């Protein structure tokens, strides 16, 4: 077990682009979302909400006893740096939560610019849900100054669920040590100390850890994490070209604007008068799984997940079948 965990250090540093404190746990990524709230918020947090998972972060923080202020934007949009600065100035918060890649809308928050704003304030920490961004698009933990960022094994890492991975800054650990009642299972200080010693904090998910070690080998063989980012971007651009051409002719359009689209999920509006569920069901009959819209977007959008080990050729084949269904 020690050897297995020790071998995770360098690949996780590359994954998160960090030399900071790493944490690895047997739980859903939502567990590390709770870790962020319990260990990174002293009293009051500003939660950026543009979809279901930004709202989940806010709800988890509230459930942990934090006072939550929401900065909400319409579905498909992202909180922008100017509005964030204004919100921090008037809200007297000590932390900000953000969902980097909002799975419900396909929107990608401008994380680097958000971090620049947050880091311009004294004693305000940035806590990042990177569940569908880490391993699928650049997340530069140290360069951008992220205090805590986490992901799950089952998204862009393309593994079975059951593992959460994260990186915490030194000042995140310093803050956590001052917070009483931060819990036991999701104490970032305990997790960081255990990882440095190549020890599990609790009963580990051994089989999934072996799978993670193997997947790190496969990522390296592909050309490293940068090559993985590039492949995800290629898949996104494949969908964008289709929407600009034949897909657009069939009534499909993007929910998020250009420049705010995640490389891991394309959320497409369907033509007026069509229920997106119809496309989902017809695709399933042909052996392809796409998602309905999430929540309020259930009927008017579909979602194409192109993350993990998928390829451009697979995306192209899927789009050709979608053309058949929508024609």
Secondary structure, 3 states (H helix, E strand, C coil): CHHHHHCHHHHHHHHHCCCCEEEEECCCHHHHHHHHHHHHCCCEEEEEECCHHHHHHHHHHHHCCCEEEEEECCCCCCCCHHHHHHHHHHHCCCEEEEECEECCCCEECCHHHHHHHHHCCCCCEEEEECCCCCCCCCCCHHHHCCCEEEEECCCCCCCCCCCEEEEECHHHHHHHHCCCCCCCCCCHHHHHHHHHCCCCCCCCCHHHHHHHHHHHHHHHHHCCHHHHHHHHHHHHHHHHHHHHCHHHHCCCEECCCCCCECCCEEEEECCCCCCHHHHHHHHHHCCCCCEECCHHHCCCEEEEECCCCCCHHHHHHHHHHHHHHHC
